[in-house]
């Protein structure tokens, strides 16, 4: 899986095909649970923040079999409740909520779009459509599309963050590719002449939504769309809640910001700049993993501690404070679910104990931080003795995802699988690290200012040097 942002995407030209999906008259959507991340995302959109979409894209041989692809899209949406939720505005004080549509209550209509001539034209057309169609309010907040070419075509499913997370893009690619191949292989002469694809698969194909799985046996999911899905509140004296509070108290109840200068005045944002670059090749990544294991840590701990050391080497603090997204998928059903199934945990990374000492310390801190995922974020915020402060719109966070452990990994390279995110505006640094068979790659999102360019480029270069040194 190659992780990009829209400003770096170079889709080859061809005929662009899209699908409109609309709820049918007479079908009533049912209330659905809203997670903390979804609520915050929707409140931002409600206040005018730009669409934050994530696109799964992959290649198939030959021109697009339109009927087979439509059937594959239909099957995917039918199978995943997370793709059938709609964000709705509610009266104050709740403001936002979710409802869910039935798969049989959706109408599909194909649009044969223009033939593009260049990668720039193709990207411009698709980004405009994705930004328009993947806005979270209204249904759907996703765009089924394809770029058809005589030799090799590209399948695209863009989704507002409401519907998806990084893990989900791998599930989407894996399932869409399999369903498309099956429908194309089964296509008879009548289907090839353009008759309508079959209706979506029945209830036996439905993948349970983790929000629904959280409901007690024999009981329905929460009936109030403002009810928050997720783990139950922990006890008021739970040490994990106290750890969250201590992290924020030490920061004056403010969320972490990147400690080096980025050249953005307080209260302002700049157009986003994206950098994608390798941090370590496959051999180096394997050696880093072995070094980490010998210190009782993981590759992700090695990645985090070398980032912290790079920041410290360039004038930052000896202790780097950040937030770490972690997945909440705990069983087989959740591993194959499409939705936003992550939470966030705080992490302090110490750099002063030498390479192996810092690795061991970070490994221990990382394991402890992941235990905090059991504390609902809404409980953390609701129990603070002072209001949570947001120094910037963006939050300094570092994400690590080992794609080798995710669905469809072995086939992703042959499919030219891509995860493409919207490019918007930024006022802080956010980092996504990917581990694949090719090594370790980083995508960094930052403000497009001369200061941020110089700062982040220097950090990434030093980070790569330190990972290579750690490999020995």
N, C-alpha and C positions, 0 to 999 in steps of 0.2 A: 504494500500500500504506500503510495507516494502522497505525502501530506503537503498541500499547497494552499495559497490564498489566491483569490480571483485575479489579483494584479500580476501574478506569475503564471497563470494558466494559459496554455497555448493549444486549445483544441483545434484539430485539423478541420478544414472547411468541408462542407457538404450540404445536403438538404436537411434543414432543421424541422423536426416534427415534434409537436407538443400535444398534450391531452388536457382538455378541460374536464374537471370532475365537479359535479354539483349535486347537492342533496335533492332527492326527488320530492315532489309535493306529496303530502299525506303521510310521510314518515316523520316520526317525532324523535329527536335526539334525547338521550337520557343523561342525567347528571353524572359527572366523572370527578374523581379525586384530583386535586391539584397539589403538586409537590412544591417545596419551598423554592427550589431553583426556578421552576416554571412560574411561580407567583412573581418573583423578583424580575424575571425576564419580561413578563407581561406588563408589570407596572412600569418598567422602562419604556416599553413600546407604547403604552398608554400615554406616557409623558413626552413622546416624540422621538425616542431613540430610533436609529435606523434599523432596518431588518437585519437580523443576524442569522444567516442561513448557512447550512452545511450541505454539500453536494457529494453524492456517491456517483462515480463515473467509471465505466470500464468498457473494453472493446469486445466486439464479436466479429466473426468472420462474415464477409459478404455484405450486401445491402440489408437494411433492416426488414425483417418480416414483420410488417406492421401489426397484423392480427395476432401473431404469436407474442409480440412484445406487449400489446395491450392486455392480452390474457395473463401474461406474467405480472404486469403491474396490478391488475385486478386481484389476482391471487395474493400478492404480497400485502395489499391494503386489507383484504379480507382476513388474512392470517394474523395481522398485528394490530391490536386495539390502539396502540400508541399512534398509529397513522390515521386513526378515525376520530381523534379528538379535535374539538373546535374551541378556540378561545372566544369568550364572550365578555362584554362589558356588563358590570352589575352596578346597581345603585350603591352609593356610599353607605357604610364605610368599607365594604368588601371590594368594590371596584372591578375585580376581574374574577372569572370562573371558567370552568371547562364543562362541555357536554360531549357526548360520544354518539357518533352515527353508526347505524347498522350498515354492513357491507351491501346488503340487498337494497338499501335506500339511496344508493349513489348511482348517478348517471354519468357515463363516459362519452366524450365526443373528441374525435381526433382532428387536429389542425395541421394541414400540410403547409409548412412554412417556406420561406425563401431558400434558395441555394446560395450559400456564402462562398466567397472567393479566397479569403485569407484567414489566417488564424486570428488576427486582430478583429476582423469583421465578425467572426464566429463568437469570439469571447464577448464582444460588445453586445451582440444580440442576446446571447444567453444570459449574461449578467443583468441586462435590463429586464428580461423576463423573470429571472430568478428573484430579483429585488422586488418586482411588482407582485409576483404570484406567491412568494414565500413570506409575505408579511403575516404576522401571527393571528390577527383578528379576522374572522371569516373562515369559511372552509372551501377548499383545503388550503393549508399553509405549506403545500408542497407542489412541485412541478414535475410531472412525468414528461420526459423528452428523449430525443435521440438525434444523432447526426448521422444520416445515412450516406454511405459512399459505396462505390462498386466493389471495392476490395475488402475493406475493413471499416466497420461502423462503430460508433460510440453510443452507449446507453447512459442516460443521465437521470438521476432522481435527486432534485434539489429539495431540501426540507428546512423549514424554519427550525431553530434550535428547540422549540416547543416539542417537536416530534422526535428528536434524535440526539445522539452524542457521538463521540468518535468511534466507540466500540460498535455502535449500531450501523455505521457506514460499512463495516466489514460484513455484518450480517446481511445488509441490503444487497451488497455486491454478490455475495455467495448465493443467496436465495434467488435473486433476480436472474443471475446467469443460469442457474440450474433450471428454473421454471421456464425461461425463454428457450433453452435448448430442448426441453421436453415438449413444449407446445410446437416449436418449429419442426421437430421430428415427427410429431403426430399429425401435422397438418395434411389434410387430404386435398384433392383437387378442388373441391368446393371452397374450402377455406382459402386456398391459394388464389382463387378468383376474387376474394375480398369479402366473403360473407362475415357476419359479425362473430366475434369470439364468444366462447362459452361464458356463462355467468360464473362468478367467483366460486371457489371451492366452498363446500359446506362447513358446518360447525366442527366436524372432525379435524379440519385443517387449522383451526384457530389456535394460536399460541397464547397462553395465558399472560396477561399483563401483571408484572410484579405488584402493582398497586392493588389489583384484584386479589392476588394471592395472599396479600396481607390481611384480608378480611377473614374473621373466624369461620370455621367450617359451618356450612349451612346458612350463612348470613350473606346478604348482598353487600356490595361495595358501598361506601358512604353515599347517602342519598343527597347530601347537601354539596353542591359543587364547590363551595368554599372550604369544605373539609380538607385537611392536608394529609396526603398519603405519606407513608414512610414509617420508620421505626417508632415505637412508643417512647414517650418521654421517660428519661431515667430518673432515679430518685434525686431529690434536691441535694443530698449530701454525697452524690456519686463523685468519686475523685476525677473521673473523666470530664465532668462538667466544670469542676474546679480548675482543671488544667486549661480548658478553653478560656475561662474567665481570667486566669492568671496571665495567659498570653496576651489577651487584649488589655488587661489592666496595665501591664508593663509598657504598653504602647500608647497609654492615655486613651484607651477605648477606640483606637483607630486601626483600620485594616492596613496590612503591609503595603509599602511602596518600594519601588526599586531604589536603592540607596545612592546610586551614581547619577550625575546630572544628565537630563534628557532634553533640556532646552525648551521646555513648555512652561509658560507662566501659569501660576495657580489659577484655576478656574477656566483654563482654555484647553482646547484639543487641536490636534493637527491631523492632516490626512495621514492614513496608515502607510507605513513602509513595512514590507515583509522581506525577510531573508531566510532562504533555505540553504543549508550547507551541511556537508558531512562533518561529524566530530571525530569519528573513528571508523576505519574499515573493518571488515569482518574479523580478520586476524587480531587486530588490536582490541576489538570488542570482546572477543573470546578470552584474550589475556587479561583484560580488565575484570571480566567476570570471575576468572580463576583467582585473581588477586583479592577481589572482594570476598569470595567464599573463604579464603584462608584467614580473613580478618573477621569472619562471622557476619558478613554483610552481604548485600545483593548488588547487582549491576546498577539498579536504580540509585542505591546509596552512593555508589562510586560516581555516578553522573552528578548527583546533587552536591557532593562534597567538593568535586573539582570545579563546579560552577561557583560555589562559595569561595573557594580559594582564588579563582580567577578574579572575582569581584574584589576580594581583599587585596590582591596584588596590584590592582589598579586604583587603590585608594579607598576602597569600601571598608566596612566594619569587619572585625574578626568573626562575628556571629551574623550570619545571614538569616533574616526572618522572611518567610514566604508562606503562601497557601498552596496546598497540594490537592488537586482533584483526585478522588479515588472512586472506583466503581462500587456499586451496591448490589452486584449480581452474585447471588449466593447459591444458586442451584441451576440445574440443567435448563429449566424453562427460562429462567432469567438470562442465561447466557445467549439464548437465541431470540431474545425480545428486542424489538426496535422501540426506542424511547429515550428519554433523558434520565438515565439511571446512574447518576453520580452524586456524590456529596463532596464536601471540602473539609480539609483538616489543616490545622496550623503546624508549622514545622520551624524549629530553630536548628541551624546547621553550624556547628563549631569547626573552626579551621586550625586551632592552635596545638594539636597533639601529634604532629608528624603524620605522614601518609597513612600508615596502618592504624595508628591511634585514632585519627580523624575518621577513617573508614569504620572502625568498630563503634565509635561514638555515634556516627550518623546512622549506622545500621540499627543500633538500639533505639535512637530517637525516631527513626522512620517506623519501626515496628510499633512503638508507643503511639505515634501520631495516627497510625491506621486504626488503632483501637478507638480513637475518638470518633470514627465514622458512625459508631452506634449512638452517638448523642445527636438528636435532631437539631438542625441548624436553627429552626424556629425557637426551640427551647433555649439555645444559647443566647439568642438575641432578646427573647422575652424576659430572661432572668438577669440581664445585666443591670448593675446598680446605677449605670449612667448610659446615656444614649450612645449607640455605636456611631463612630465618625467615619466618613468616607473622604479622605483627603483628595482623592482623584476619582474620576468616573470609573476608570479601569482599576483592577486590582493586580498587584504583582503576584503572579502565580507561575508555577513550574509543573507541567504535566509530563508524565513518563508512561509510555505504553509499549509493551512488548508485543508487536503484531504477530510474532511467531506462535503465540498462544491463542490467537483469536480465530474465529470461524473463517474458513476459506483461504487461510494464509498460503498454503502450498500452491494454489492456483492463481493467486493474485498477480504475480509477475507476468504470467502468460496472458492475463486479462488486461494488463496495463491499468490496474486499479488505481484510482485517484480519490483522495479526500480533498475537496476544494471548499474553502471557507470564504465568506463575504469579506471584502476589504472595505472598511468604513473609516472611522476616525479614532485616534488613540491619544492618550496622555500618560501611559505607563508602559512598561515592558511586560509582555506575556510570552511564555516559552513553552513549546510542545516538543518533547523528545521522543523519537521513534526508534525502536530496535527491530531490525529485520535481518534476514539472512545476509544482507549486504553490509551490515554494521550498524552504527548509531548516527542518526541524522537529527538536526534541530531545525524547527521552524520558529522564528522569532518575529513577533509583532510589536511595533514601536511607533512613536510619532516620527513623521518624516521631517526632521529638523537636522541641521548640520551637527549639532551637539549630540543628538541621539545616534546619528549615523556613526560618528567617530567613536562614541562610547561603546555602543553595542558591537560594532565590528571588532574593536579591541578585545572586548570580553569574549566574543566567540573564538577569536584566534587563540587567546590565552587558554581558554577552556579546552580546546582541541589539543594544545601542547601538553596540558596537564594530564589529560586522559592518556596520551601517548606515553608520557613519563610514568604514569601509574602502571601501564602495561609492562614496563620494564624493557 
